[in-house]
């Protein structure tokens, strides 16, 4: 798998506890608002990023669809010209409404998230599933750049990150 890095990632709930790969976690499930559009079968969105994360950078995805999504064949990158820069861990699925967090660092993913950066997730078909671009200061130390409401809202800066938990202003 030349040019690809397997992400040995931990899925988190609540605050980053310093746990890393191999630790077992549950994931939070967020109910959509009553006035939300009807869900579509399996749609993965980037929900939150922490480019100054502790102990490492991380990003969160959620499934805004009605069917679970198997991430086999999905990739992510900070350079859309290299769509297969990192792979999601084998056997990872995202249930409808689930918030799932992945660590990103030079050793495991082959890149880290910068303070003025872009992140893209590609589906197995090579098409962009979702992407986000943020500017300097939008993902501050201890905070994050997150969708509010989860999965469908606009990205805003949160002063306190919410990995694995619902985003709020």
Secondary structure as the mmCIF struct_conf table of DSSP 4:
data_model
#
loop_
_struct_conf.conf_type_id
_struct_conf.id
_struct_conf.beg_label_comp_id
_struct_conf.beg_label_asym_id
_struct_conf.beg_label_seq_id
_struct_conf.end_label_comp_id
_struct_conf.end_label_asym_id
_struct_conf.end_label_seq_id
TURN_TY1_P TURN_TY1_P1 UNK A 2 UNK A 3
STRN STRN1 UNK A 5 UNK A 6
BEND BEND1 UNK A 14 UNK A 15
BEND BEND2 UNK A 18 UNK A 18
TURN_TY1_P TURN_TY1_P2 UNK A 21 UNK A 22
STRN STRN2 UNK A 28 UNK A 29
HELX_LH_PP_P HELX_LH_PP_P1 UNK A 31 UNK A 33
TURN_TY1_P TURN_TY1_P3 UNK A 34 UNK A 35
BEND BEND3 UNK A 36 UNK A 36
HELX_LH_PP_P HELX_LH_PP_P2 UNK A 37 UNK A 39
STRN STRN3 UNK A 40 UNK A 40
BEND BEND4 UNK A 41 UNK A 42
STRN STRN4 UNK A 44 UNK A 50
TURN_TY1_P TURN_TY1_P4 UNK A 51 UNK A 52
BEND BEND5 UNK A 54 UNK A 56
STRN STRN5 UNK A 57 UNK A 63
STRN STRN6 UNK A 65 UNK A 65
BEND BEND6 UNK A 66 UNK A 67
STRN STRN7 UNK A 69 UNK A 70
TURN_TY1_P TURN_TY1_P5 UNK A 72 UNK A 73
STRN STRN8 UNK A 75 UNK A 77
BEND BEND7 UNK A 78 UNK A 78
TURN_TY1_P TURN_TY1_P6 UNK A 80 UNK A 81
BEND BEND8 UNK A 82 UNK A 82
TURN_TY1_P TURN_TY1_P7 UNK A 83 UNK A 84
BEND BEND9 UNK A 85 UNK A 85
STRN STRN9 UNK A 86 UNK A 87
HELX_LH_PP_P HELX_LH_PP_P3 UNK A 88 UNK A 89
TURN_TY1_P TURN_TY1_P8 UNK A 90 UNK A 91
STRN STRN10 UNK A 93 UNK A 94
STRN STRN11 UNK A 96 UNK A 96
TURN_TY1_P TURN_TY1_P9 UNK A 97 UNK A 97
STRN STRN12 UNK A 98 UNK A 104
TURN_TY1_P TURN_TY1_P10 UNK A 106 UNK A 109
BEND BEND10 UNK A 110 UNK A 110
BEND BEND11 UNK A 115 UNK A 116
STRN STRN13 UNK A 117 UNK A 122
TURN_TY1_P TURN_TY1_P11 UNK A 124 UNK A 125
BEND BEND12 UNK A 126 UNK A 127
STRN STRN14 UNK A 128 UNK A 134
TURN_TY1_P TURN_TY1_P12 UNK A 136 UNK A 137
BEND BEND13 UNK A 138 UNK A 139
TURN_TY1_P TURN_TY1_P13 UNK A 141 UNK A 142
STRN STRN15 UNK A 144 UNK A 148
BEND BEND14 UNK A 149 UNK A 149
TURN_TY1_P TURN_TY1_P14 UNK A 150 UNK A 152
BEND BEND15 UNK A 153 UNK A 153
STRN STRN16 UNK A 154 UNK A 158
BEND BEND16 UNK A 159 UNK A 160
TURN_TY1_P TURN_TY1_P15 UNK A 163 UNK A 164
BEND BEND17 UNK A 165 UNK A 165
#
